[in-house]
Amino acid sequence: MFKKVGLALLLGMVFSVAASAQTADVYWVNYFTNNKNPAAAGEYVYIINPGLQGAPITTSGAASSAGNICANIYVFDVAQELQECCSCMLTPNALLKLSVRTNLLSAPMTGSVPNSGVIKIVSSTAAGGCNAGTISAANIIPDLRAWGTHQQTVGSAGFATTESDFQAASLSPAEEGFLPIACEFASYLGSGKGVCGCGPLT
């Protein structure tokens, strides 16, 4: 009996470690603010694929897609409503620059552009294409890095630009299931709204 219980506990610990390893370094969060204030400069998100998943070329010198990563982006307002989502592919060593106003919130699902809110990024493999509505434990992979600029209110009328890292967070099974479903609903119900744009690689 003791051996069976011990084995069960050991297997549980192994599966627990495996599950946590699959969701490590794949989920990042940041915020945006003063988005609607015309006196404030626009805010930006910078995303880098550091190339840890594979080289941009093969040993023969041909182009390779092995290191491509999808940045699955989900933009929420302060009422916790998903306003836009999209998935942008980054090749190894690529830098992607996105404007919060023109790329991430040009067509919010509710039709009302939020002034502030939350931006979430989940990274996944680019095999089979990038789609923020289809992320799962089977295709999420680590290693993207991201930063965001912010317009901080200074005094009564001024603004100062600051920058911060996207913060790593634990991707729970509930959040992993919620984000793609919310994105699919936003894309379907938005009738052309609710889908952000990747823009050109910088």
DRENDO-218064 format. One line per 5 residues: number of its first residue (from 1); their letters; for each residue x, y, z of N, C-alpha, C. Coordinates in pm, whole numbers, plus 50000, padded with zeros to 5 digits. Layout:
residues N
NUM) a) X:Y:Z:X:Y:Z:X:Y:Z | ...
end
This chain:
residues 202
1) mfkkv) 50084:49880:50000:50000:50000:50000:50087:50125:50000 | 50190:50123:50085:50280:50238:50095:50350:50263:49962 | 50394:50152:49896:50462:50167:49768:50371:50228:49663 | 50244:50186:49662:50149:50240:49565:50126:50389:49586 | 50107:50426:49714:50086:50567:49747:50209:50650:49712
6) glall) 50327:50595:49746:50451:50666:49715:50470:50684:49566 | 50438:50580:49489:50450:50588:49344:50354:50691:49288 | 50233:50693:49342:50133:50790:49295:50178:50933:49323 | 50235:50954:49441:50284:51087:49475:50399:51129:49384 | 50489:51033:49357:50602:51061:49270:50557:51096:49129
11) lgmvf) 50463:51016:49077:50411:51043:48943:50342:51178:48938 | 50269:51210:49046:50201:51338:49053:50299:51453:49049 | 50412:51436:49121:50513:51541:49122:50577:51556:48985 | 50601:51445:48916:50661:51448:48784:50569:51518:48685 | 50440:51480:48686:50345:51542:48595:50327:51690:48627
16) svaas) 50333:51722:48756:50320:51862:48796:50435:51944:48745 | 50558:51891:48756:50675:51961:48706:50668:51974:48554 | 50625:51867:48486:50615:51870:48341:50514:51975:48297 | 50400:51981:48369:50297:52078:48332:50346:52220:48352 | 50417:52243:48463:50465:52378:48490:50574:52418:48391
21) aqtad) 50654:52318:48346:50760:52348:48251:50702:52391:48117 | 50587:52334:48080:50524:52367:47953:50471:52509:47951 | 50442:52565:48067:50383:52698:48070:50478:52802:48129 | 50606:52772:48139:50703:52867:48191:50753:52956:48078 | 50765:53086:48105:50823:53180:48010:50742:53192:47881
26) vywvn) 50611:53180:47892:50527:53188:47772:50419:53296:47781 | 50407:53361:47896:50294:53451:47922:50343:53580:47986 | 50315:53695:47923:50364:53823:47972:50252:53927:47971 | 50256:54017:48065:50150:54118:48079:50210:54257:48099 | 50136:54358:48054:50174:54498:48075:50045:54580:48067
31) yftnn) 50058:54711:48073:49940:54797:48071:49959:54909:47969 | 49849:54976:47935:49855:55099:47858:49769:55203:47927 | 49798:55331:47905:49725:55437:47972:49729:55564:47889 | 49635:55657:47915:49626:55783:47842:49617:55763:47691 | 49555:55654:47650:49548:55621:47508:49460:55718:47429
36) knpaa) 49358:55774:47492:49264:55862:47421:49298:56010:47436 | 49396:56040:47515:49430:56181:47539:49511:56234:47421 | 49457:56329:47344:49531:56378:47227:49659:56452:47262 | 49670:56497:47386:49791:56569:47427:49906:56473:47458 | 49874:56344:47474:49976:56244:47507:50026:56177:47380
41) ageyv) 50155:56154:47374:50211:56081:47259:50160:55936:47262 | 50166:55871:47147:50120:55733:47143:50212:55639:47218 | 50156:55529:47265:50235:55427:47334:50265:55313:47237 | 50375:55241:47266:50420:55136:47174:50457:55009:47250 | 50444:54898:47179:50487:54768:47230:50598:54718:47139
46) yiinp) 50709:54673:47199:50822:54618:47125:50837:54471:47163 | 50840:54383:47063:50852:54238:47088:50972:54185:47011 | 51052:54102:47079:51172:54044:47019:51165:53892:47023 | 51204:53830:46913:51227:53686:46910:51379:53667:46922 | 51430:53627:47039:51576:53619:47059:51645:53507:46984
51) glqga) 51569:53422:46915:51631:53319:46833:51667:53191:46906 | 51612:53171:47026:51647:53053:47104:51579:52926:47056 | 51475:52940:46974:51401:52822:46929:51458:52761:46801 | 51550:52831:46736:51606:52777:46612:51673:52885:46532 | 51761:52844:46442:51836:52940:46360:51752:52986:46241
56) pitts) 51777:53108:46192:51701:53158:46076:51740:53092:45945 | 51851:53018:45942:51889:52945:45822:51928:52803:45861 | 51922:52713:45766:51963:52575:45788:52114:52563:45766 | 52167:52444:45791:52311:52422:45773:52351:52435:45627 | 52255:52421:45535:52285:52435:45393:52279:52579:45348
61) gaass) 52238:52669:45438:52228:52809:45402:52090:52851:45356 | 51999:52755:45346:51863:52787:45303:51783:52847:45420 | 51679:52920:45386:51595:52980:45489:51526:52872:45570 | 51510:52899:45701:51446:52803:45790:51333:52870:45866 | 51226:52796:45892:51115:52849:45972:51115:52788:46112
66) agnic) 51222:52715:46145:51225:52642:46272:51219:52734:46392 | 51277:52853:46382:51282:52942:46497:51172:53046:46503 | 51075:53039:46412:50967:53137:46412:50875:53118:46532 | 50833:53230:46590:50744:53226:46707:50626:53320:46682 | 50508:53279:46726:50389:53364:46719:50372:53440:46850
71) aniyv) 50351:53571:46839:50316:53652:46955:50164:53671:46952 | 50095:53597:47038:49950:53605:47045:49912:53715:47144 | 49846:53819:47094:49824:53941:47171:49676:53958:47202 | 49647:53991:47329:49510:54009:47376:49503:54142:47451 | 49415:54232:47407:49406:54367:47464:49272:54383:47537
76) fdvaq) 49280:54413:47665:49161:54428:47749:49146:54573:47795 | 49021:54615:47816:48997:54746:47878:48989:54728:48029 | 48965:54838:48101:48964:54831:48247:48842:54758:48302 | 48743:54732:48218:48626:54654:48259:48646:54505:48233 | 48770:54466:48202:48808:54328:48175:48745:54271:48048
81) elqec) 48707:54359:47955:48650:54315:47828:48761:54304:47723 | 48765:54193:47653:48862:54178:47545:48818:54267:47429 | 48903:54362:47391:48868:54455:47284:48926:54413:47149 | 49049:54364:47149:49109:54318:47025:49210:54206:47054 | 49231:54121:46955:49330:54014:46965:49388:53989:46826
86) cscml) 49509:53941:46822:49573:53906:46695:49697:53822:46725 | 49756:53766:46622:49876:53685:46637:49977:53726:46531 | 50097:53764:46575:50200:53814:46485:50320:53720:46485 | 50366:53683:46367:50481:53593:46358:50611:53672:46360 | 50706:53625:46442:50839:53685:46446:50942:53580:46409
91) tpnal) 51024:53612:46311:51134:53525:46274:51248:53543:46376 | 51345:53452:46380:51455:53465:46477:51527:53599:46465 | 51549:53662:46579:51620:53789:46590:51541:53907:46537 | 51410:53890:46518:51326:53997:46467:51277:54088:46579 | 51252:54214:46543:51193:54312:46634:51062:54359:46573
96) lklsv) 50954:54350:46650:50823:54396:46606:50782:54516:46690 | 50748:54627:46625:50704:54748:46693:50557:54771:46661 | 50474:54779:46765:50330:54796:46748:50282:54921:46819 | 50200:55000:46752:50138:55116:46813:50011:55071:46886 | 49996:55113:47010:49874:55078:47084:49752:55138:47014
101) rtnll) 49765:55260:46968:49650:55327:46905:49615:55271:46768 | 49715:55254:46683:49685:55219:46543:49694:55070:46512 | 49773:54996:46587:49783:54852:46563:49694:54770:46656 | 49696:54804:46784:49628:54720:46883:49488:54765:46919 | 49452:54890:46893:49319:54938:46931:49256:55026:46823
106) sapmt) 49275:54986:46699:49217:55064:46589:49071:55028:46565 | 49028:54910:46609:48890:54866:46586:48841:54781:46703 | 48823:54842:46821:48780:54765:46939:48644:54701:46919 | 48625:54585:46977:48505:54507:46957:48378:54582:46998 | 48384:54657:47107:48266:54729:47156:48242:54859:47082
111) gsvpn) 48338:54900:47001:48325:55026:46930:48373:55145:47009 | 48408:55123:47134:48454:55231:47221:48603:55209:47251 | 48686:55304:47209:48829:55292:47230:48861:55316:47377 | 48926:55220:47444:48958:55238:47586:49074:55334:47607 | 49071:55406:47718:49180:55496:47752:49295:55423:47818
116) sgvik) 49263:55319:47892:49366:55240:47959:49321:55096:47970 | 49416:55008:47999:49382:54867:48009:49505:54779:48018 | 49489:54654:47975:49591:54551:47992:49622:54485:47858 | 49750:54460:47835:49795:54388:47716:49860:54258:47760 | 49815:54146:47704:49869:54015:47737:49929:53953:47611
121) ivsst) 50042:53883:47627:50106:53814:47516:50133:53669:47556 | 50094:53576:47471:50126:53434:47487:50202:53390:47363 | 50315:53325:47380:50395:53282:47266:50362:53139:47226 | 50364:53112:47097:50337:52977:47048:50419:52950:46923 | 50428:52824:46885:50501:52787:46765:50429:52839:46642
126) aaggc) 50507:52872:46539:50448:52922:46414:50415:52810:46317 | 50444:52687:46355:50411:52573:46267:50260:52568:46248 | 50215:52571:46124:50073:52570:46097:50011:52708:46094 | 50092:52812:46112:50041:52948:46109:50015:53004:46247 | 49992:53134:46253:49968:53203:46380:49820:53239:46392
131) nagti) 49760:53203:46505:49619:53231:46528:49597:53242:46678 | 49562:53361:46725:49543:53384:46869:49421:53310:46923 | 49340:53256:46834:49222:53181:46878:49246:53032:46889 | 49369:52988:46864:49395:52843:46867:49513:52805:46955 | 49555:52893:47047:49665:52852:47136:49618:52743:47231
136) saani) 49711:52656:47268:49680:52548:47360:49810:52495:47418 | 49800:52402:47512:49920:52341:47571:50004:52271:47466 | 49943:52235:47353:50015:52162:47249:50106:52251:47166 | 50081:52382:47162:50162:52465:47073:50230:52585:47140 | 50206:52610:47269:50275:52722:47333:50422:52687:47357
141) ipdlr) 50509:52783:47332:50653:52766:47351:50709:52895:47413 | 50823:52888:47477:50877:53006:47545:50964:53095:47456 | 51016:53202:47520:51133:53278:47475:51109:53416:47415 | 50986:53460:47388:50971:53597:47341:51005:53695:47453 | 51043:53817:47417:51066:53924:47513:50994:54048:47464
146) awgth) 50937:54126:47557:50857:54242:47517:50872:54358:47615 | 50858:54479:47561:50862:54602:47639:50747:54691:47594 | 50707:54784:47678:50602:54877:47641:50636:55017:47690 | 50603:55118:47607:50620:55256:47651:50489:55305:47711 | 50498:55403:47801:50380:55455:47870:50386:55607:47876
151) qqtvg) 50269:55669:47870:50257:55813:47885:50208:55843:48027 | 50301:55881:48112:50268:55908:48252:50232:56056:48269 | 50124:56082:48344:50082:56219:48369:50180:56288:48463 | 50223:56405:48422:50316:56485:48503:50254:56622:48525 | 50227:56657:48650:50165:56785:48678:50022:56789:48627
156) sagfa) 49977:56906:48587:49838:56924:48546:49816:56908:48396 | 49922:56921:48317:49901:56916:48173:50008:56840:48096 | 50116:56801:48160:50226:56739:48088:50228:56588:48096 | 50311:56527:48011:50326:56383:48009:50474:56347:47996 | 50512:56238:48055:50648:56187:48044:50642:56045:47991
161) ttesd) 50733:56012:47900:50738:55877:47844:50827:55788:47930 | 50772:55674:47971:50851:55574:48043:50841:55442:47967 | 50925:55348:48005:50924:55217:47940:50939:55109:48047 | 50871:54998:48028:50881:54888:48124:50878:54755:48052 | 50941:54654:48113:50934:54517:48062:50792:54464:48078
166) fqaas) 50751:54380:47985:50633:54298:48011:50670:54201:48122 | 50583:54184:48218:50611:54099:48333:50566:53956:48309 | 50652:53861:48343:50616:53720:48329:50509:53683:48431 | 50412:53606:48388:50304:53558:48476:50284:53409:48452 | 50220:53343:48546:50191:53200:48530:50066:53185:48445
171) lspae) 50077:53104:48341:49963:53079:48253:49885:52959:48308 | 49777:52988:48377:49696:52882:48436:49617:52809:48328 | 49574:52686:48353:49490:52616:48255:49362:52693:48223 | 49306:52763:48324:49184:52840:48301:49210:52956:48205 | 49320:53027:48227:49354:53140:48139:49392:53090:48000
176) egflp) 49463:52979:47996:49502:52921:47868:49380:52885:47784 | 49273:52840:47851:49151:52807:47779:49066:52929:47747 | 49068:53029:47836:48983:53147:47819:49029:53237:47706 | 49158:53265:47697:49207:53364:47601:49171:53331:47455 | 49196:53208:47407:49162:53180:47267:49011:53181:47242
181) iacef) 48933:53136:47340:48788:53137:47323:48736:53280:47315 | 48786:53367:47404:48746:53507:47402:48785:53572:47269 | 48903:53536:47218:48949:53590:47091:48859:53546:46976 | 48822:53420:46975:48734:53368:46870:48599:53439:46873 | 48545:53460:46993:48417:53531:47006:48430:53674:46957
186) asylg) 48541:53741:46995:48561:53880:46953:48570:53889:46801 | 48641:53795:46740:48657:53795:46595:48524:53768:46525 | 48445:53677:46583:48319:53637:46521:48211:53742:46541 | 48196:53789:46665:48088:53883:46697:48121:54026:46658 | 48250:54055:46638:48289:54193:46610:48253:54241:46470
191) sgkgv) 48220:54150:46379:48185:54187:46241:48289:54282:46180 | 48413:54239:46186:48522:54320:46132:48597:54395:46240 | 48540:54404:46359:48610:54467:46470:48672:54358:46559 | 48748:54400:46657:48804:54304:46752:48931:54236:46708 | 48984:54272:46591:49106:54209:46539:49214:54317:46524
196) cgcgp) 49323:54302:46598:49432:54400:46589:49521:54369:46469 | 49615:54457:46443:49701:54441:46327:49848:54432:46367 | 49924:54350:46295:50064:54329:46328:50154:54437:46270 | 50120:54492:46157:50205:54592:46098:50333:54530:46045 | 50419:54608:45981:50545:54554:45929:50647:54533:46041
201) lt) 50737:54437:46021:50846:54418:46115:50939:54539:46106 | 50981:54587:46222:51069:54705:46226:51206:54673:46167
end
